[in-house]
Amino acid sequence: MPKACPTAALAREIGVLSQRNRVEYAYTVEEIVGLGRYAHEKGFLSHRDGEGKDAIEQALELTGLSHLRRANTLTLSGGELQRVFLAQVFAQDPRVLVLDEPANHLDLKYQQHIFDLISAWRQRENRAVLSVVHDLGLARRYGTGVLLMHRGKCVAQGALDAVFTPERLREVYEMDVYGWMRELTEPWRQEKSDVE
């Protein structure tokens, strides 16, 4: 039987962001982000984490939350709170991020911002991201590989173009996904050509 990995060591390696996060107490944004450093502290309730302040500051800046650092998290919108918890996993500084719909509750500007941040984070050496996304556009734009599931079973996995074929997507979604995506984007293309 494999030896169990200590919880703190595992937390230094893997960060998790779920699609629904709640705060029950009046913590500040900075306090919630700071909880990401807990695995790096040198003992129970210790505050001996030499890189902690810098990691928290960078996470606040990356997620655009520096100006809200002292804000009560009970007063934040769902999108702001989601960014707080993303900042927490950035401050945690793991090697692997496991994300469940990370752009949930976010408007388009912050969806792009969050996925750009995650993509840039992944570019660092020895980093990986595993993310659940239901938006095929986001998966296609930001994914490097894909695992396509249907009714809890893996249908295909691999490179995006090999998995996201018209036939396979029709099988999974029981509709013409490519046709639907073209219909959705047609008004944008039409309007762009009208402006030009």
N, C-alpha and C positions, 0 to 999 in steps of 0.2 A: 504494500500500500504506500502511495507517495506521501512524503512528509508534508504536513500542512504548512503553508506560508503564514508567518505572523501577520495579523491584521494591519498593523502600521506599515510593514514592508509592502504589503499588497496595495495599500492606499497611496504609497509613494509611486507605485507603478501604474495604477489604473484609476482614472477619474470617471465618474458617472453623472450624467445629466438626464433627468427624466423629463417628460413633457409637462408634468404637473408638479409644481412646488408650492408649498405653503409655509407661512411663518405664523406662529401662534403668539409670539411675544414681540414687544416693541424694540427689536434690535435695529441698529443702524445698518446701512448698506455696508460700511467698512467692517463692522463686526461680523456680518454674515460672510463676506469675502474672506476675512481673516480665519474663519473656521476651516478653510481649505488648507491652511498651514498646520493643522493639528498633527498630522502624521509626521511632520518634520521636527516637532518639538522633542526635547531630550528627556522627557519624563512626564509623569502624570501632572496635569495642570501647570506644566512648566512653560515659561515663555523664553526659552533659550533656543531661538531659531534665528541664526545670524542673517539668513537671506530673506526672512519673512517680510520685513517692511518693504523691501524693494519689490518682491514678488507681488505683494498686495497692491502697491502703487502702480506697477505695470499692468496688472489685471484690471484695475479701475480705469486706467487710461485707455487700454485696448478696447474695452467695452463701452466707452463713452460715459462712464459713471462717476468720474472724478468730482463733478459738481454736485452729485447727490450723496457723497460719502457720509454725511451726517444725517441724511434723511431717514425717517422712521420707515422701515420696510412695510409696515401695515398700511401705509398711505400710498404705496406704489401701484401702478397699473400692472396688469398681467404681463405685458411685454417688458416693462422695466424690471419686474421681479425675475423674469426668465433671464434677462441679461445679468442680474445680480448673481444668479446661480451659475451662469456660464463663467463669470468673473471668478467665482469661488473655485471652479475646477481649473481655470487657468492659473490661479494663485497656488493651487495644489501642486502644479507642475508635474503631472504624471507623464509617462511615456505613451500611454494608450488612453484615448478618450472613447467612452461608450456613450452614445447620445441617442435618446429616444425623442424624435421630432423636435430638434433643438430650436427651430424657428416657430414653434407653436405659439400662438397669441401675438405674433409680431407683425407689424405692418410691412409693406414691401421694402421700404428703405432699410429697416433693421433686419429683415430676412437676408437681404444682400450683404449687409454689414456683418452679420453673424457668420454666414457661410464663407465670406471672404476671410474673416478672422480665423475660422477653423482651418480653412485651406492654407493660410499662411503659417499657422501653428504647426500643421502637418509637415510642412517643408523642412522644419528643423530636423537635425540628425536623430535617427532612432525614434521616430514618432509615427503613430498610426491612429487612425480614426475608424471606428465602426459606428455607423449611424443608421437608425431606422428612419426612413422618409417615405411618405405616401405620395408626395408630389413628384411625379415622374420628370417634370421639368428641372426641379432642383437636383434630382438624382443624376440626370443626364449632364447638367451643367457642372456639378461639383464632384461627382463620383469618379473613382478610378477603376473600380470593379463593382460588380453588383451580384447580389443573391436575390433572385426573383422567387417569391413564395406565393402559393395559392392554397387556401384552406389549410394552412399550417404545414404544408409540405414544400420542399425545395423543388422548383420546376427547372431552374437553370442557374448556373453561376459562372462568372468569368468576366471578360472584358465587356464593356457597355454595348458596343456594336454587335457582339456575338449573342448577347442575351436579349437586348431590346429589339428583336426583329418584329416586323409587323405580324407575322404568323403567331409567334409565341405570345405577344401581348394580346392578340385577339383571343387566343386560347384561354389566357388567364382572366382577362376582363370581359370576355364575351361581347366585345364590340370592336369597332375599327378605331383603335387608339390613335394611329397615325392620322387618319382622317379627322378625328375629333380635335387633335392638337392643331392641325392646319386650320380648321374652322375657327378655333379659339383665337389664333393669332392673325387670321386674315384681316379683321378690322384694323389692327395695328399696322399691318403692311400697307393696306389700302390708304389709310390716313397719312402715312409717311410719304407715299408716292404723290398724294394730293398736295402736300406741303412743298415737295421738291418741285 
